[in-house]
Amino acid sequence: MIDETLLEAEDKMDKAIQVAKEDFATIRTGRANASMFSRIVVEYYGTPTPLQQLASFNTPEARTILLTPFDKTSLPAMERALRDSDLGVNPSNDGNVIRIVLPVLTEERRKEYVKLAKTKAEDSRVSVRSVRRKAKETLDRLVKDGEAGEDEGTRAEKELEAITKRHVEAIDALLANKEAELLEV
C-alpha cells in the first residue's frame, strides 16, 4: 500500500511538470512557434474550438507565422480570436491566410514574461507540494491504522521527500531555461 501511494504521488507530480512545460511553451519568446497559440479558442459555428484544430501553422521567418485555415469561412473568427488574445499580435488577413508578425520584445515586455513564467512555476510547485501533503496524510493514516509499521512509514516519508525535491528541482530547471530564453536578446 505504501509503494502504491508513492507511485501515485510520483505520477501526479510528473503530470504537474508536464503542465509546467505546456505553460512555459505558451509564453512567447523572440522566436515564433505554433505552441504559442495552443490556448487560443475560436468561436467556430457556435462551438469554442482550439485554433490548432482549425488551421495549419507555417513559420517562414523567425518572427512570422502563417496560419492557413482548413475552412476559409473561419478566417474572420480566427482573426478576432487572435486579436483578442493576450499575445499582443495584430494579424493581417489576405483572404487565404492569416499572417502574424511578432513584434520585437522590449526589455519591459521580456521582464513581464519572466514574471509570468515565475508565477506558472510557483503554481506547479504548489501543485507538487499539494500532492506530497495528500500522500503524507495517506501514509500517516496507514501507520495509525496499523497497516504499516512506523519504520516503513518513516522510510516512505523520506522517499516521498526525495521524490518531491526531485520534481521541484525539475520545475526550477525548466524555469531557469525559460528565463534564459526570454532574456536572450
KAJO-V637814 format. One line per field, one symbol per residue. phi: phi as a letter, one per 30 degrees, with the letter a starting at -180 (. if undefined). A space follows every 10 residues. Layout:
phi: ???
This chain:
phi: .ddddddddd dddddddddd ddddddddcd cdbdddcdcd ccdchicdbd edccaccbcd bdcbbcccdd bdddeddddd dddddddicb dcccjcbccb cdddddeddd dddddddddd ddeddddddd ddeddddddd dddddidbdd dddddddddd dddddddddd dddddddddd ddddc
